[in-house]
Amino acid sequence: MLIDLIMGGPGREAAVSRRSGTAIAAGLTRTGHDVKIVDLRGELEPQWLRDGAIVFN
């Protein structure tokens, strides 16, 4: 399954989001999913997401 995992962001909780997002991505990858991490530093650009992927935030 294609999963685009969004994490980070400009807010105060960005570091927590990155730590938990990295752990989630590792678990999904271990179970055979094709995971792309999208680490936000500002606005999300639609072209960063893959066609047909499930978006997890």
Biopython code that builds the backbone (N, CA, C, O; Angstrom):
import numpy as np
from Bio.PDB.StructureBuilder import StructureBuilder

atoms = [
    (1, "MET", "N", (0.836, -1.170, 0.000)),
    (1, "MET", "CA", (0.000, 0.000, 0.000)),
    (1, "MET", "C", (0.887, 1.241, 0.000)),
    (1, "MET", "O", (1.873, 1.294, 0.735)),
    (2, "LEU", "N", (0.555, 2.223, -0.801)),
    (2, "LEU", "CA", (1.273, 3.501, -0.825)),
    (2, "LEU", "C", (0.734, 4.390, 0.291)),
    (2, "LEU", "O", (-0.468, 4.649, 0.360)),
    (3, "ILE", "N", (1.616, 4.851, 1.153)),
    (3, "ILE", "CA", (1.218, 5.735, 2.245)),
    (3, "ILE", "C", (2.167, 6.925, 2.261)),
    (3, "ILE", "O", (3.382, 6.759, 2.371)),
    (4, "ASP", "N", (1.605, 8.127, 2.150)),
    (4, "ASP", "CA", (2.377, 9.363, 2.293)),
    (4, "ASP", "C", (2.132, 9.882, 3.705)),
    (4, "ASP", "O", (1.006, 10.242, 4.049)),
    (5, "LEU", "N", (3.175, 9.920, 4.516)),
    (5, "LEU", "CA", (3.069, 10.280, 5.915)),
    (5, "LEU", "C", (3.535, 11.718, 6.099)),
    (5, "LEU", "O", (4.694, 12.045, 5.841)),
    (6, "ILE", "N", (2.626, 12.566, 6.546)),
    (6, "ILE", "CA", (2.935, 13.983, 6.746)),
    (6, "ILE", "C", (3.312, 14.192, 8.203)),
    (6, "ILE", "O", (2.608, 13.746, 9.109)),
    (7, "MET", "N", (4.433, 14.878, 8.418)),
    (7, "MET", "CA", (4.867, 15.163, 9.786)),
    (7, "MET", "C", (5.596, 16.497, 9.822)),
    (7, "MET", "O", (5.890, 17.089, 8.783)),
    (8, "GLY", "N", (5.881, 16.959, 11.030)),
    (8, "GLY", "CA", (6.608, 18.217, 11.189)),
    (8, "GLY", "C", (5.672, 19.392, 11.264)),
    (8, "GLY", "O", (4.715, 19.389, 12.039)),
    (9, "GLY", "N", (5.943, 20.390, 10.466)),
    (9, "GLY", "CA", (5.136, 21.599, 10.457)),
    (9, "GLY", "C", (5.865, 22.754, 11.116)),
    (9, "GLY", "O", (6.948, 22.578, 11.673)),
    (10, "PRO", "N", (5.270, 23.935, 11.051)),
    (10, "PRO", "CA", (5.928, 25.127, 11.571)),
    (10, "PRO", "C", (5.691, 25.374, 13.061)),
    (10, "PRO", "O", (6.299, 26.281, 13.628)),
    (11, "GLY", "N", (4.832, 24.600, 13.706)),
    (11, "GLY", "CA", (4.442, 24.872, 15.088)),
    (11, "GLY", "C", (5.417, 24.354, 16.129)),
    (11, "GLY", "O", (6.436, 23.743, 15.806)),
    (12, "ARG", "N", (5.080, 24.615, 17.396)),
    (12, "ARG", "CA", (5.926, 24.218, 18.524)),
    (12, "ARG", "C", (6.036, 22.709, 18.675)),
    (12, "ARG", "O", (7.017, 22.213, 19.229)),
    (13, "GLU", "N", (5.047, 21.977, 18.193)),
    (13, "GLU", "CA", (5.030, 20.522, 18.344)),
    (13, "GLU", "C", (5.698, 19.786, 17.177)),
    (13, "GLU", "O", (5.566, 18.568, 17.063)),
    (14, "ALA", "N", (6.402, 20.504, 16.322)),
    (14, "ALA", "CA", (7.011, 19.899, 15.134)),
    (14, "ALA", "C", (7.986, 18.780, 15.491)),
    (14, "ALA", "O", (8.001, 17.746, 14.824)),
    (15, "ALA", "N", (8.789, 18.965, 16.517)),
    (15, "ALA", "CA", (9.772, 17.937, 16.894)),
    (15, "ALA", "C", (9.073, 16.660, 17.355)),
    (15, "ALA", "O", (9.503, 15.557, 17.018)),
    (16, "VAL", "N", (8.002, 16.810, 18.119)),
    (16, "VAL", "CA", (7.231, 15.650, 18.571)),
    (16, "VAL", "C", (6.615, 14.947, 17.371)),
    (16, "VAL", "O", (6.623, 13.718, 17.296)),
    (17, "SER", "N", (6.081, 15.721, 16.434)),
    (17, "SER", "CA", (5.481, 15.162, 15.225)),
    (17, "SER", "C", (6.512, 14.376, 14.420)),
    (17, "SER", "O", (6.203, 13.307, 13.894)),
    (18, "ARG", "N", (7.718, 14.891, 14.323)),
    (18, "ARG", "CA", (8.770, 14.199, 13.571)),
    (18, "ARG", "C", (9.187, 12.895, 14.253)),
    (18, "ARG", "O", (9.413, 11.887, 13.583)),
    (19, "ARG", "N", (9.288, 12.913, 15.572)),
    (19, "ARG", "CA", (9.660, 11.679, 16.291)),
    (19, "ARG", "C", (8.583, 10.615, 16.136)),
    (19, "ARG", "O", (8.883, 9.467, 15.810)),
    (20, "SER", "N", (7.336, 10.993, 16.366)),
    (20, "SER", "CA", (6.264, 9.995, 16.256)),
    (20, "SER", "C", (6.073, 9.573, 14.802)),
    (20, "SER", "O", (5.827, 8.398, 14.529)),
    (21, "GLY", "N", (6.182, 10.512, 13.870)),
    (21, "GLY", "CA", (6.047, 10.180, 12.455)),
    (21, "GLY", "C", (7.114, 9.208, 11.984)),
    (21, "GLY", "O", (6.830, 8.304, 11.198)),
    (22, "THR", "N", (8.335, 9.388, 12.458)),
    (22, "THR", "CA", (9.427, 8.484, 12.101)),
    (22, "THR", "C", (9.158, 7.078, 12.627)),
    (22, "THR", "O", (9.412, 6.094, 11.932)),
    (23, "ALA", "N", (8.647, 6.981, 13.848)),
    (23, "ALA", "CA", (8.322, 5.668, 14.421)),
    (23, "ALA", "C", (7.181, 5.000, 13.654)),
    (23, "ALA", "O", (7.230, 3.798, 13.393)),
    (24, "ILE", "N", (6.170, 5.764, 13.297)),
    (24, "ILE", "CA", (5.043, 5.221, 12.531)),
    (24, "ILE", "C", (5.517, 4.747, 11.161)),
    (24, "ILE", "O", (5.138, 3.666, 10.711)),
    (25, "ALA", "N", (6.341, 5.550, 10.502)),
    (25, "ALA", "CA", (6.864, 5.172, 9.184)),
    (25, "ALA", "C", (7.663, 3.873, 9.267)),
    (25, "ALA", "O", (7.554, 3.019, 8.387)),
    (26, "ALA", "N", (8.458, 3.724, 10.313)),
    (26, "ALA", "CA", (9.256, 2.501, 10.475)),
    (26, "ALA", "C", (8.349, 1.282, 10.632)),
    (26, "ALA", "O", (8.598, 0.238, 10.030)),
    (27, "GLY", "N", (7.308, 1.416, 11.433)),
    (27, "GLY", "CA", (6.381, 0.309, 11.624)),
    (27, "GLY", "C", (5.646, -0.059, 10.352)),
    (27, "GLY", "O", (5.484, -1.240, 10.042)),
    (28, "LEU", "N", (5.203, 0.943, 9.616)),
    (28, "LEU", "CA", (4.505, 0.682, 8.356)),
    (28, "LEU", "C", (5.437, 0.028, 7.336)),
    (28, "LEU", "O", (5.027, -0.873, 6.604)),
    (29, "THR", "N", (6.678, 0.479, 7.290)),
    (29, "THR", "CA", (7.654, -0.100, 6.363)),
    (29, "THR", "C", (7.952, -1.554, 6.726)),
    (29, "THR", "O", (8.052, -2.410, 5.847)),
    (30, "ARG", "N", (8.093, -1.828, 8.022)),
    (30, "ARG", "CA", (8.349, -3.206, 8.474)),
    (30, "ARG", "C", (7.224, -4.154, 8.083)),
    (30, "ARG", "O", (7.458, -5.342, 7.862)),
    (31, "THR", "N", (6.009, -3.635, 7.997)),
    (31, "THR", "CA", (4.872, -4.495, 7.647)),
    (31, "THR", "C", (4.614, -4.523, 6.146)),
    (31, "THR", "O", (3.587, -5.033, 5.697)),
    (32, "GLY", "N", (5.556, -3.969, 5.366)),
    (32, "GLY", "CA", (5.504, -4.123, 3.919)),
    (32, "GLY", "C", (4.895, -2.986, 3.130)),
    (32, "GLY", "O", (4.699, -3.111, 1.921)),
    (33, "HIS", "N", (4.591, -1.876, 3.789)),
    (33, "HIS", "CA", (3.998, -0.751, 3.074)),
    (33, "HIS", "C", (5.082, 0.129, 2.450)),
    (33, "HIS", "O", (6.210, 0.188, 2.939)),
    (34, "ASP", "N", (4.721, 0.803, 1.373)),
    (34, "ASP", "CA", (5.607, 1.740, 0.675)),
    (34, "ASP", "C", (5.317, 3.125, 1.242)),
    (34, "ASP", "O", (4.316, 3.749, 0.889)),
    (35, "VAL", "N", (6.197, 3.604, 2.122)),
    (35, "VAL", "CA", (5.960, 4.843, 2.860)),
    (35, "VAL", "C", (6.863, 5.952, 2.333)),
    (35, "VAL", "O", (8.068, 5.765, 2.162)),
    (36, "LYS", "N", (6.261, 7.098, 2.083)),
    (36, "LYS", "CA", (7.013, 8.305, 1.733)),
    (36, "LYS", "C", (6.775, 9.318, 2.849)),
    (36, "LYS", "O", (5.631, 9.650, 3.161)),
    (37, "ILE", "N", (7.854, 9.801, 3.445)),
    (37, "ILE", "CA", (7.738, 10.816, 4.491)),
    (37, "ILE", "C", (7.721, 12.192, 3.840)),
    (37, "ILE", "O", (8.577, 12.517, 3.017)),
    (38, "VAL", "N", (6.735, 12.991, 4.222)),
    (38, "VAL", "CA", (6.634, 14.379, 3.776)),
    (38, "VAL", "C", (6.827, 15.230, 5.033)),
    (38, "VAL", "O", (5.917, 15.352, 5.853)),
    (39, "ASP", "N", (8.012, 15.813, 5.175)),
    (39, "ASP", "CA", (8.358, 16.606, 6.357)),
    (39, "ASP", "C", (8.078, 18.074, 6.054)),
    (39, "ASP", "O", (8.805, 18.721, 5.300)),
    (40, "LEU", "N", (7.020, 18.575, 6.654)),
    (40, "LEU", "CA", (6.610, 19.954, 6.372)),
    (40, "LEU", "C", (7.446, 20.955, 7.151)),
    (40, "LEU", "O", (7.743, 20.761, 8.329)),
    (41, "ARG", "N", (7.810, 22.007, 6.481)),
    (41, "ARG", "CA", (8.469, 23.160, 7.111)),
    (41, "ARG", "C", (7.593, 24.399, 6.943)),
    (41, "ARG", "O", (7.845, 25.438, 7.552)),
    (42, "GLY", "N", (6.575, 24.277, 6.119)),
    (42, "GLY", "CA", (5.647, 25.375, 5.832)),
    (42, "GLY", "C", (4.378, 24.800, 5.244)),
    (42, "GLY", "O", (3.786, 23.883, 5.813)),
    (43, "GLU", "N", (3.962, 25.324, 4.124)),
    (43, "GLU", "CA", (2.737, 24.879, 3.457)),
    (43, "GLU", "C", (2.961, 23.569, 2.700)),
    (43, "GLU", "O", (4.041, 23.320, 2.165)),
    (44, "LEU", "N", (1.925, 22.745, 2.669)),
    (44, "LEU", "CA", (1.958, 21.493, 1.916)),
    (44, "LEU", "C", (1.720, 21.783, 0.441)),
    (44, "LEU", "O", (0.759, 22.466, 0.086)),
    (45, "GLU", "N", (2.576, 21.276, -0.401)),
    (45, "GLU", "CA", (2.415, 21.409, -1.845)),
    (45, "GLU", "C", (1.828, 20.105, -2.386)),
    (45, "GLU", "O", (2.404, 19.040, -2.158)),
    (46, "PRO", "N", (0.705, 20.159, -3.093)),
    (46, "PRO", "CA", (0.052, 18.933, -3.580)),
    (46, "PRO", "C", (0.966, 18.029, -4.405)),
    (46, "PRO", "O", (0.797, 16.810, -4.380)),
    (47, "GLN", "N", (1.916, 18.587, -5.125)),
    (47, "GLN", "CA", (2.792, 17.764, -5.966)),
    (47, "GLN", "C", (3.733, 16.897, -5.135)),
    (47, "GLN", "O", (4.374, 16.002, -5.686)),
    (48, "TRP", "N", (3.834, 17.131, -3.836)),
    (48, "TRP", "CA", (4.665, 16.296, -2.979)),
    (48, "TRP", "C", (4.019, 14.944, -2.699)),
    (48, "TRP", "O", (4.698, 14.005, -2.285)),
    (49, "LEU", "N", (2.705, 14.841, -2.925)),
    (49, "LEU", "CA", (1.973, 13.612, -2.627)),
    (49, "LEU", "C", (1.871, 12.742, -3.869)),
    (49, "LEU", "O", (1.754, 13.255, -4.982)),
    (50, "ARG", "N", (1.915, 11.443, -3.685)),
    (50, "ARG", "CA", (1.869, 10.505, -4.802)),
    (50, "ARG", "C", (0.428, 10.186, -5.179)),
    (50, "ARG", "O", (-0.447, 10.077, -4.320)),
    (51, "ASP", "N", (0.200, 10.039, -6.474)),
    (51, "ASP", "CA", (-1.115, 9.615, -6.955)),
    (51, "ASP", "C", (-1.429, 8.234, -6.401)),
    (51, "ASP", "O", (-0.594, 7.331, -6.454)),
    (52, "GLY", "N", (-2.620, 8.077, -5.877)),
    (52, "GLY", "CA", (-3.065, 6.789, -5.374)),
    (52, "GLY", "C", (-2.631, 6.469, -3.956)),
    (52, "GLY", "O", (-2.962, 5.403, -3.436)),
    (53, "ALA", "N", (-1.897, 7.374, -3.319)),
    (53, "ALA", "CA", (-1.424, 7.116, -1.958)),
    (53, "ALA", "C", (-2.477, 7.519, -0.935)),
    (53, "ALA", "O", (-3.265, 8.439, -1.150)),
    (54, "ILE", "N", (-2.465, 6.804, 0.179)),
    (54, "ILE", "CA", (-3.242, 7.201, 1.350)),
    (54, "ILE", "C", (-2.384, 8.205, 2.103)),
    (54, "ILE", "O", (-1.184, 7.991, 2.273)),
    (55, "VAL", "N", (-2.990, 9.298, 2.555)),
    (55, "VAL", "CA", (-2.252, 10.319, 3.298)),
    (55, "VAL", "C", (-2.515, 10.122, 4.788)),
    (55, "VAL", "O", (-3.666, 10.080, 5.223)),
    (56, "PHE", "N", (-1.442, 10.000, 5.563)),
    (56, "PHE", "CA", (-1.534, 9.815, 7.011)),
    (56, "PHE", "C", (-0.887, 11.010, 7.676)),
    (56, "PHE", "O", (0.232, 11.395, 7.337)),
    (57, "ASN", "N", (-1.609, 11.604, 8.642)),
    (57, "ASN", "CA", (-1.081, 12.753, 9.362)),
    (57, "ASN", "C", (-1.229, 12.500, 10.842)),
    (57, "ASN", "O", (-0.847, 13.343, 11.654)),
]
sb = StructureBuilder()
sb.init_structure("model")
sb.init_model(0)
sb.init_chain("A")
sb.init_seg("    ")
for serial, (resi, resn, name, xyz) in enumerate(atoms, 1):
    if name == "N":
        sb.init_residue(resn, " ", resi, " ")
    sb.init_atom(name, np.array(xyz, "f"), 0.0, 1.0, " ", f" {name:<3s}", serial, name[0])
structure = sb.get_structure()
